[in-house]
């Protein structure tokens, strides 16, 4: 289940990033960072199940920063 979600969030991130690069339209940039954060969160949960705690803490912090940053920009920068 986590692997499937990681793949789905990765594909959505790649599609939004590709759209932003090709059209030079930055309206979906916050969604790109949000889905990137969700992908990092799924990776952190997967790594934590494999008993690598130190790397999962790094991934949790990166995911939290990406999700918080994207939501902050989405809410307050409009």
N, C-alpha and C positions, 0 to 999 in steps of 0.2 A: 504494500500500500504506500509506504513512504517513498519507495523508488519510483512508483508511478507518478506520485505527486511531484517529486523532484524533477522528473522528465517533463511533465506538463508545465510547471513553472519555468523551467529552462527554455522550453519552446516559446512560451509567451514572452519571456524576456527577450529572446533573440528576435522575435517578430517585431516587437515594439522598438527595439534598438535599430533593426534594419529599416523600419519605416522612418524613424527619426533621421537616420543617416542619409537615406535616399531623397527624402522630401525637404530636409532642412526645416521641418516643422517640429518645434520642441514642446508641443502641448502634451504629448504622451510620455514625457521624460519622467514625471513623477510615478506613473504606472510602471515604467521600466524599473526604477529603483525599488518600488514596492515588491514586484514579482521577483526581483533579484534577492531581496531580503527574505522572501518566503522560500526561495530555493535554498538559501543558506540555512534557514531554520530547519528545513527537511534534512539537509545534510548533517546538521548538528544533532538532530534526533537519531539519525542512522549511526553516526559515529559514537554517540553516547551508548547505544545498545551494544556496540562492539567493545565496550570497556576502555575506550581511549578518552578519559575524562578531560585531560588538559587541552587537547585539540578541540573537543566539543565546546569548552568554555570560550575559546577564541571564536569559534563559529557562531555561538549564541550572541556574543557581543557584537560581531559584525552584522548579524541579522537584525539585532535590536537597533543598531545605529541606522541601518538602511531603512527599516520600517518606520522608525521614529522620524527620520529626516524626510522621507517621502510624504508621510502624513502631515508633518508640520508645514512643508511647502504647499501641499495640496489644500490645507485648511486656511493658513494665514497669508499666503502669498497671492491671493486672488483679489 
